[in-house]
């Protein structure tokens, strides 16, 4: 088929709209161009004359199927099928120059059963991260499963599921606490530690709480600070009781934490910001204020949620109903 020169169909101030006609006079494409480009023969078509049809051609592991629907940065791209079965859009120049010869599979190293630190690669997940790196299912020597990118494995950035990240805390001192052993993990997979306080009592807390300084003792440091406030001659006994600034209350609070092993009884979170909740309200039940049967350990989040739902005086019935509800993620 002979391609005709563009025909001017409408003239504007600085440009002309042209139609590219086939032998039958069918409009193939319309573009804007200048009169000079038309007169000098710089513009002879909508651009299709410059596009080489690569359909059916083979470049490395790629076979060109058709022109892609969308251009990449204004450049023509071709839909290709890789020998591995994956489809990929590739710019024509990258095909012609040999810059792209596969969907990327030829660059993927087979890491199956290879060991990287404490991790052993099992198989590919079939997904990639935002950087385009292949993700691998791995098993750690501690038994935990984790997903790691091929780059992190090969570069040595990830060597375990996280279990060895904080081993250097053993024997270290944070405030009054000395780390003596690893306790376990929370539901959120945070590492928890058994610690011994200078006062002789034991405490369980998380890595973050130790490193960030949120937990510096078994609770005795806070009691001492509060006790100092209680000795303020400007505070009356009534004010101390109202504000819960008296030794008996602090001892009750510490005892509740120890009974519940410093664990939130709602979500199972160990350590962190804990609250000793009065099952029967503090204000209206004077005789139960320091009763060990009237306390339960809750994390700050669920303690606030409980009072938000039932007010200040929750009561045992409402607490039991709330405790039976499923924890929201």
Protein Blocks (a to p, Z undefined) as FASTA:
>chain_A
ZZdddddfbdcfkbccdddddfkopafbdcdddfklmmnomagbeolmmpccfehiaehj
bccfbdcfbdgehiacdddddfkopacdddfklmmnomagcehlmmpccfehiaehjbcc
fbdehiacfkopacdddddfkopacdddfklmmnomagbeolmmmmmmgopaehjaccfb
dfbdcfkopacdddddfkopacdddfklmmnomagbfolmmmmmmmmmmmpmkbcfklmm
mnopafklmmmmmmmmmmnoopafknopgghjdddddfbafklmmklmmgcklgccddfk
lmmmmmmmnojbnojmlmmmmmmpccdZZ
